[in-house]
Amino acid sequence: MAVEEEQLRKWRLILGSHQQQEGTGATLNEIDLQVDRTLEALYDSEKTGGLGASSPNVSRWLGDIRTFFPSSVVQVMQQDALKRLNLTQMLFEKEMLENVEPDVHLVATLMTLSRVIPDKTKDTARQVVRKVVEQLMKKLAEPTRQAISGSLNRSARNTRPRHNEINWGATILKNLKHYQPEYKTIIPENRVGYGHKRSSLKDVVLCLDQSGSMGSSVVYSGIFGSVMASIPAIKTKMVVFDTAVADLTEELADPVDLLFGVQLGGGTDINLALTYCQQIITKPADTVLVLITDLYESGNASEMRLRATELVAAGVQLVVLLALNDDGAPSYDHRHAQFLANIGVPVFACTPDKFPDLMGAALTKQDIGLWAAKEELMIKR
């Protein structure tokens, strides 16, 4: 009986108060009634008038949802409130920002509004962005460094070292199976040497579409760009574009400054961006160019295709990510995706947890198409 009552309670909360007479007949306690009013303010807003226009009402509602729901649900409800009730204005109020649950989508919204946020709110907005950045850095920085540094170390390892180049620790570990008990020694059939160190083994160019649809992808790209900029073995550059191109490489030291340097919205000139990337690439055969865009080109499409073809012919390893986020399958231009796949450019969407391994594979010149297929990502052929 208790199970049935709990199911009726849940259905009552799902259906809302206007269904009570013809629905479940379930009775709610005081806490459930508060939860019901909180849900009703958002999802039955046409009937109830929503959260109201005053700041206290919105602030109270934000506090309520954080009381009654886990943070993952709070983030969804905040996004729904921004969309359904047009509450973007609430982000202009300091007390509102202090009550919201920071997440990637909220950061993307703040990036979109960065040029119009009032001065009194800018410091609070930066604090919100910094909180999300710090959370993502803790989660993503070490896996990225390990994947990239490990791949480069393996690719640079010297398998025919001179005596003074032998890495004795690695050599002993590799040859333990050749231990000779009677001689109490190891026969080193395979010698491992130190890699030939250089200040920069590879160059990486992250080229980001900053049109409005790419918001969360830009946030993740900024985080990864900052992490890669801290790895001595690679030289990382960051380029963002809409109908103009901006080089944000100098901002990579502080991802918060970098994200506030992005202006989401506007058109998309991929051709212009690829033309700029051609100019800053000095070692084509040792460069990975990651173009993050949905491929909806509003510039010269034929020239864009020509630029991509030239980059591939020059030896640049070009990878196109239709999205770099957890949002699922993106909308994209299938014609351009098919053209790029036909000239050997891998085109797919990537989740943030897979990106470190993607970069490790790209920097060691693995077949990224095969890698993406193995990882069950959305490879397009």
C-alpha positions as CSV (number, residue, x, y, z in Angstrom):
1,M,0.0,0.0,0.0
2,A,2.9,2.4,0.8
3,V,4.4,1.8,-2.6
4,E,1.1,2.6,-4.3
5,E,0.7,5.8,-2.2
6,E,4.2,6.9,-3.1
7,Q,3.5,6.4,-6.8
8,L,0.3,8.4,-6.5
9,R,2.2,11.2,-4.8
10,K,4.7,11.3,-7.6
11,W,2.0,11.4,-10.2
12,R,0.3,14.2,-8.3
13,L,3.5,16.2,-8.4
14,I,4.0,15.5,-12.1
15,L,0.4,16.4,-13.1
16,G,0.1,19.5,-11.0
17,S,-2.7,21.0,-8.9
18,H,-5.1,21.7,-11.7
19,Q,-5.3,17.9,-12.2
20,Q,-6.1,17.1,-8.6
21,Q,-9.9,16.8,-9.0
22,E,-9.8,14.5,-12.0
23,G,-6.5,12.8,-11.3
24,T,-4.8,10.9,-8.5
25,G,-6.7,12.2,-5.5
26,A,-3.4,12.0,-3.6
27,T,-3.0,14.2,-0.5
28,L,0.3,16.2,-0.2
29,N,2.0,17.2,3.0
30,E,3.3,20.7,3.6
31,I,6.7,20.1,2.1
32,D,5.2,18.5,-0.9
33,L,2.9,21.5,-1.4
34,Q,5.9,23.8,-1.4
35,V,7.6,21.6,-4.0
36,D,4.4,21.6,-6.0
37,R,4.2,25.4,-5.9
38,T,7.8,25.7,-7.0
39,L,7.2,23.4,-10.0
40,E,3.9,25.1,-10.8
41,A,5.6,28.6,-10.9
42,L,7.8,27.4,-13.7
43,Y,6.0,24.7,-15.6
44,D,2.4,26.0,-15.2
45,S,3.4,29.6,-15.7
46,E,0.7,30.4,-18.3
47,K,-1.9,29.5,-15.7
48,T,-0.3,31.0,-12.6
49,G,1.7,34.0,-13.9
50,G,5.0,32.4,-13.3
51,L,7.6,33.7,-10.9
52,G,6.4,37.3,-11.0
53,A,8.4,40.3,-12.1
54,S,9.9,41.3,-8.7
55,S,13.4,40.3,-7.7
56,P,12.3,38.9,-4.3
57,N,10.0,36.4,-6.0
58,V,12.7,35.2,-8.3
59,S,15.3,35.1,-5.5
60,R,12.9,33.1,-3.3
61,W,12.1,30.7,-6.1
62,L,15.9,30.1,-6.7
63,G,16.3,29.4,-3.1
64,D,13.4,27.0,-3.0
65,I,14.6,24.9,-5.9
66,R,18.0,24.6,-4.3
67,T,16.3,23.4,-1.1
68,F,14.1,20.8,-2.7
69,F,16.1,19.4,-5.6
70,P,19.7,18.1,-6.2
71,S,22.1,20.4,-8.1
72,S,21.7,18.5,-11.4
73,V,17.9,19.1,-11.3
74,V,18.4,22.7,-10.2
75,Q,20.6,23.4,-13.3
76,V,17.9,22.0,-15.6
77,M,15.2,24.1,-13.9
78,Q,17.3,27.2,-14.2
79,Q,17.8,26.6,-17.9
80,D,14.1,26.1,-18.3
81,A,13.3,29.3,-16.4
82,L,15.6,31.3,-18.7
83,K,14.0,29.9,-21.8
84,R,10.3,29.6,-20.7
85,L,9.9,32.7,-18.6
86,N,12.5,35.0,-20.3
87,L,14.3,35.5,-17.0
88,T,17.6,36.6,-18.6
89,Q,17.1,39.9,-16.8
90,M,17.6,38.2,-13.5
91,L,21.3,37.7,-14.3
92,F,21.7,41.5,-14.2
93,E,20.9,41.4,-10.5
94,K,23.8,40.7,-8.0
95,E,21.5,38.8,-5.6
96,M,20.2,36.7,-8.4
97,L,23.6,35.6,-9.5
98,E,24.5,34.8,-5.9
99,N,21.6,32.3,-5.7
100,V,21.9,30.5,-9.0
101,E,23.6,27.1,-9.3
102,P,26.7,27.6,-11.6
103,D,27.0,25.3,-14.6
104,V,28.4,25.3,-18.1
105,H,25.1,26.5,-19.6
106,L,24.9,29.4,-17.2
107,V,28.5,30.4,-18.1
108,A,27.5,30.3,-21.8
109,T,24.6,32.6,-21.1
110,L,26.8,35.0,-19.2
111,M,29.3,35.0,-22.1
112,T,26.4,35.9,-24.4
113,L,25.5,38.8,-22.1
114,S,29.0,39.9,-21.2
115,R,28.8,43.2,-23.2
116,V,25.6,44.3,-21.5
117,I,26.0,43.1,-17.9
118,P,25.9,46.2,-15.6
119,D,29.1,47.2,-13.9
120,K,27.6,46.4,-10.4
121,T,27.1,42.8,-11.5
122,K,30.3,42.1,-13.5
123,D,32.4,41.0,-10.5
124,T,29.7,38.6,-9.3
125,A,29.3,37.2,-12.9
126,R,33.1,36.6,-13.0
127,Q,32.9,34.8,-9.6
128,V,30.2,32.5,-11.1
129,V,32.3,31.8,-14.2
130,R,35.4,31.3,-12.1
131,K,33.6,28.8,-9.9
132,V,32.6,26.7,-12.9
133,V,36.0,27.0,-14.4
134,E,37.7,25.8,-11.2
135,Q,35.3,22.8,-11.0
136,L,36.1,21.8,-14.6
137,M,39.8,22.3,-14.2
138,K,39.8,20.0,-11.2
139,K,38.0,17.4,-13.3
140,L,39.7,17.7,-16.6
141,A,43.2,19.1,-16.2
142,E,45.1,16.0,-14.9
143,P,43.5,13.5,-17.4
144,T,44.4,15.9,-20.2
145,R,48.0,16.3,-19.1
146,Q,48.4,12.6,-18.7
147,A,46.9,11.7,-22.0
148,I,48.9,14.3,-24.0
149,S,52.2,14.0,-22.2
150,G,52.0,10.2,-22.2
151,S,51.4,10.1,-25.9
152,L,54.2,12.5,-26.7
153,N,56.6,10.6,-24.4
154,R,55.8,7.3,-26.1
155,S,56.2,8.8,-29.6
156,A,59.5,10.4,-28.7
157,R,61.0,7.3,-27.0
158,N,64.3,6.3,-28.5
159,T,64.3,2.5,-29.2
160,R,67.9,2.4,-30.4
161,P,69.8,4.4,-27.9
162,R,73.5,4.9,-27.5
163,H,74.9,3.9,-24.2
164,N,74.7,7.3,-22.7
165,E,71.0,7.6,-23.8
166,I,69.7,4.5,-22.1
167,N,66.9,5.0,-19.7
168,W,68.0,2.2,-17.3
169,G,64.9,2.3,-15.1
170,A,62.5,1.8,-18.1
171,T,64.9,-0.8,-19.7
172,I,65.1,-2.9,-16.5
173,L,61.2,-2.9,-16.2
174,K,60.8,-3.8,-19.9
175,N,63.3,-6.8,-19.6
176,L,62.3,-8.3,-16.2
177,K,61.1,-11.4,-18.0
178,H,64.6,-11.9,-19.2
179,Y,66.0,-12.3,-15.7
180,Q,68.7,-15.1,-15.6
181,P,68.7,-16.7,-12.0
182,E,72.0,-18.4,-12.5
183,Y,73.8,-15.2,-13.3
184,K,71.5,-13.0,-11.1
185,T,71.2,-10.5,-13.8
186,I,68.9,-9.3,-16.6
187,I,69.6,-9.7,-20.3
188,P,68.4,-6.4,-21.8
189,E,67.1,-7.7,-25.2
190,N,65.1,-4.4,-25.6
191,R,66.8,-1.2,-24.7
192,V,64.8,1.9,-23.9
193,G,66.3,5.4,-24.4
194,Y,65.3,8.8,-23.4
195,G,63.4,10.8,-26.1
196,H,65.2,13.5,-27.9
197,K,63.8,16.5,-26.1
198,R,62.7,19.6,-27.9
199,S,61.0,22.7,-26.5
200,S,57.9,22.0,-28.6
201,L,57.2,18.6,-30.1
202,K,53.8,19.6,-31.6
203,D,51.7,22.7,-32.3
204,V,48.0,22.7,-31.6
205,V,45.5,25.3,-32.9
206,L,42.0,25.4,-31.4
207,C,39.7,27.3,-33.7
208,L,36.3,27.9,-32.1
209,D,33.1,29.0,-33.7
210,Q,31.6,31.5,-31.2
211,S,28.1,31.6,-32.7
212,G,25.3,31.4,-30.2
213,S,24.7,27.7,-30.7
214,M,28.2,26.7,-29.7
215,G,28.1,28.2,-26.1
216,S,29.0,25.1,-24.0
217,S,31.5,23.9,-26.6
218,V,33.3,27.2,-26.2
219,V,33.4,26.9,-22.4
220,Y,35.0,23.4,-22.6
221,S,37.4,24.4,-25.4
222,G,38.6,27.3,-23.3
223,I,39.3,25.0,-20.3
224,F,41.2,22.5,-22.5
225,G,43.1,25.3,-24.3
226,S,44.3,26.6,-20.9
227,V,45.4,23.2,-19.8
228,M,47.3,22.4,-23.0
229,A,49.0,25.8,-22.8
230,S,50.6,24.6,-19.6
231,I,52.2,21.5,-21.2
232,P,55.7,22.4,-22.4
233,A,55.8,19.8,-25.1
234,I,53.1,21.4,-27.2
235,K,52.5,25.0,-28.3
236,T,48.9,25.9,-28.1
237,K,47.1,28.7,-29.9
238,M,43.4,29.7,-29.5
239,V,41.4,31.4,-32.2
240,V,37.7,32.3,-32.0
241,F,35.6,33.5,-34.8
242,D,32.1,34.7,-36.0
243,T,32.2,37.0,-38.9
244,A,35.6,38.3,-37.7
245,V,38.6,36.5,-36.2
246,A,40.1,37.0,-32.8
247,D,43.4,35.4,-31.5
248,L,43.0,34.8,-27.8
249,T,46.3,32.9,-27.4
250,E,47.6,35.5,-24.9
251,E,44.5,34.9,-22.7
252,L,45.2,31.1,-22.3
253,A,46.9,31.7,-18.9
254,D,43.6,32.7,-17.3
255,P,40.6,30.8,-18.7
256,V,38.2,33.2,-17.0
257,D,39.7,36.2,-19.0
258,L,39.6,34.0,-22.1
259,L,35.9,33.2,-21.7
260,F,35.0,36.8,-21.1
261,G,37.0,37.7,-24.3
262,V,34.5,35.5,-26.3
263,Q,31.4,37.2,-27.6
264,L,28.8,34.5,-28.4
265,G,26.3,35.2,-31.2
266,G,26.5,36.6,-34.7
267,G,27.3,35.0,-38.0
268,T,29.9,32.3,-38.9
269,D,32.7,32.8,-41.4
270,I,34.7,29.6,-41.3
271,N,36.6,30.5,-44.4
272,L,38.0,33.6,-42.8
273,A,39.0,31.6,-39.7
274,L,40.8,28.9,-41.7
275,T,42.6,31.5,-43.7
276,Y,43.9,33.1,-40.5
277,C,44.9,29.6,-39.2
278,Q,46.9,29.0,-42.4
279,Q,48.9,32.2,-41.7
280,I,49.8,31.2,-38.1
281,I,50.7,27.6,-38.8
282,T,54.5,27.4,-39.2
283,K,55.0,23.6,-39.0
284,P,52.2,22.0,-40.9
285,A,53.4,18.4,-40.5
286,D,53.6,18.8,-36.8
287,T,50.4,20.7,-36.3
288,V,46.9,19.5,-35.1
289,L,44.2,22.0,-36.0
290,V,40.9,21.3,-34.2
291,L,38.0,23.2,-35.8
292,I,35.0,23.3,-33.5
293,T,31.9,24.3,-35.4
294,D,28.5,23.1,-36.6
295,L,29.7,23.9,-40.2
296,Y,26.9,26.4,-40.9
297,E,29.0,28.6,-43.1
298,S,27.6,32.1,-43.8
299,G,30.8,33.2,-45.6
300,N,32.2,31.8,-48.8
301,A,31.5,28.1,-48.7
302,S,33.6,27.1,-51.8
303,E,36.6,29.1,-50.4
304,M,36.1,27.4,-47.1
305,R,36.3,24.0,-48.7
306,L,39.4,25.1,-50.6
307,R,41.1,26.3,-47.4
308,A,40.4,22.9,-45.7
309,T,41.8,21.1,-48.8
310,E,45.0,23.2,-48.8
311,L,45.5,22.6,-45.0
312,V,45.2,18.8,-45.4
313,A,47.5,18.8,-48.5
314,A,50.1,20.8,-46.5
315,G,50.2,18.0,-43.9
316,V,48.1,19.6,-41.2
317,Q,46.1,17.1,-39.2
318,L,42.7,18.7,-39.3
319,V,40.0,17.5,-37.0
320,V,36.4,18.9,-37.1
321,L,34.3,18.7,-33.9
322,L,30.7,19.4,-34.5
323,A,30.4,19.9,-30.7
324,L,32.5,19.6,-27.6
325,N,29.9,19.1,-24.9
326,D,27.6,16.7,-23.1
327,D,24.5,17.9,-24.9
328,G,24.1,15.0,-27.4
329,A,23.8,15.0,-31.1
330,P,24.2,18.5,-32.6
331,S,22.6,20.1,-35.6
332,Y,25.1,20.7,-38.3
333,D,25.6,21.2,-42.1
334,H,25.6,17.6,-43.5
335,R,26.9,18.7,-46.9
336,H,30.1,20.3,-45.6
337,A,30.6,17.4,-43.2
338,Q,30.4,15.0,-46.0
339,F,32.9,17.0,-48.1
340,L,35.4,17.1,-45.3
341,A,35.0,13.4,-44.7
342,N,35.6,12.8,-48.4
343,I,39.0,14.6,-48.2
344,G,40.0,12.6,-45.2
345,V,39.0,14.9,-42.4
346,P,37.4,13.2,-39.4
347,V,34.1,14.9,-38.5
348,F,32.2,14.0,-35.3
349,A,30.9,15.3,-32.0
350,C,33.0,14.7,-28.9
351,T,32.2,14.7,-25.2
352,P,34.6,16.4,-22.8
353,D,35.7,13.1,-21.1
354,K,36.9,11.8,-24.5
355,F,38.8,15.0,-25.6
356,P,42.1,14.3,-23.7
357,D,42.4,10.9,-25.4
358,L,41.4,12.4,-28.7
359,M,44.3,14.9,-28.5
360,G,46.7,12.2,-27.4
361,A,45.7,10.2,-30.5
362,A,45.9,13.2,-32.8
363,L,49.3,14.3,-31.6
364,T,50.7,10.8,-32.3
365,K,49.2,10.8,-35.7
366,Q,46.8,7.9,-35.2
367,D,43.9,7.4,-37.5
368,I,41.3,9.6,-35.8
369,G,38.4,8.2,-37.8
370,L,39.2,4.7,-36.5
371,W,39.7,6.1,-33.0
372,A,36.3,7.9,-33.1
373,A,34.6,4.8,-34.4
374,K,36.1,2.7,-31.6
375,E,34.9,5.2,-29.0
376,E,31.4,5.1,-30.6
377,L,31.4,8.8,-31.3
378,M,29.4,10.3,-34.2
379,I,31.9,9.8,-37.0
380,K,30.5,11.1,-40.3
381,R,31.6,9.5,-43.6
